[in-house]
Amino acid sequence: MRLNRVHIENFRALESMDISLHPMSVIIGENDVGKTSCMLAIRTLFECRKLDNAADFFKNDRAREVLIEAGFICAAPTPEQLPFRHPDSQEVVVRCTYTFNENRKAQIRQLVPQRMDLRDLSSKGVAKLHELIVELNLAGGLNAKKILKPDALALLTEYLAGLSIDEKTDEWVSISDTDLIKVLPDFILVPVARDLESCTRMTDASLLGKVFRPILKTALDEVLASNALIDVKAKLKGSVDNHVQDLQVLLQEQMNNESLALKHFVDLDPIKGLGFVGNVLLARDAWLAHTGVLGWVVSRPRRARSCYGISFRMNNGT
C-alpha cells in the first residue's frame, strides 16, 4: 500500500493543494511555499488528534475547516483494507476534516449497495434480516425464520460480496480512528535538517528576510532616507563608471573584437543589495554574421552572491 495522491485545504500555508505522487517523489521549492505544510498535513492524517493550535489553520483562521484527503494504491489488500478497496482503481481513499479544538471526523470511500435496505445489516433486527433472505431467495430449503442472526448476516454478507459494481455506489462512510489505523499503512516523517546560515540571510525567501525586509522597506520609504539613498546611488555609479572602461577592454580581448562596447547601469537596493547590469553591443561584422549572435547580456542576478550569467539570442530566435 503506497500513497498515491493528496488533497489539502486550509492547513498551515496551504489554502488548497492537490499533488500526485509516485513510488519515489521529490518536492522542490523555495522557503515558505508549503513543502513542510504538505508533509505535516500527511502526518496529521495518520495521527489521531485534534487541531488545537491556530497555526495549523490557513492564515491562523480558526473558523476555517481543514480537510486532508489521501488516496492509497493497494495492490495486495489486508482483510481490513479489502472492504474499502475499489476493484477497478485498486485505491483506498480516506478523508479527515478538522474544526478548531474538536475531534476530527474521519471518512473512507466504500462501494455500498444502491439499495438502502441492504446497508448497515448488523444494525437491523432479525425480522428484517429474515425478510431480506426470503426476498433474495437465500434460504434455500430452510425456513428463513429459523435462521439465527449470525447465520442470516453471513448469508446476506456473502450475497453482497457477489454484487456487481453496477449494483453499488461509491460513497463516503464514517470510520472510527481505531478502525482507520488498521486500514492505513505505517508512516514516519523524518524532520529536515535546516541550514541555519541560509535562514539568517536577508534574502526574499529566508526566514530572517521575511520578517525584517518589510520593516526595513517601511523605514527607507521615509523622505530623509530616500534622499540619502539617492546620494549613495550616485556615488556608487561614479565609482563603477571609473572601472567600466577596464572591463570593456577585458571583454574586447576575450571576445577578440575591438568594436565591442559595454553599456551599463548600477542599481542599489538597500534591502536586496547592489546590482550591476551590462549590455554588450557588438558591431555587425563578418564575425557576427558567422556566429549569428545579435547581442550578449552580462548580468548579476540580484539574489545571487557572486554568479554572473550570460544570455544571448540567435538569429533563428532560439
Helices and strands as residue ranges (DSSP letters): E 2-11, E 14-20, H 35-46, G 54-56, G 58-60, E 66-73, G 82-84, E 91-98, E 105-113, G 116-118, G 121-123, H 126-135, G 144-146, H 149-161, G 165-167, E 168-174, H 177-183, H 196-199, H 207-220, H 223-255, E 261-269, E 273-281, H 286-291, E 293-299, E 309-314
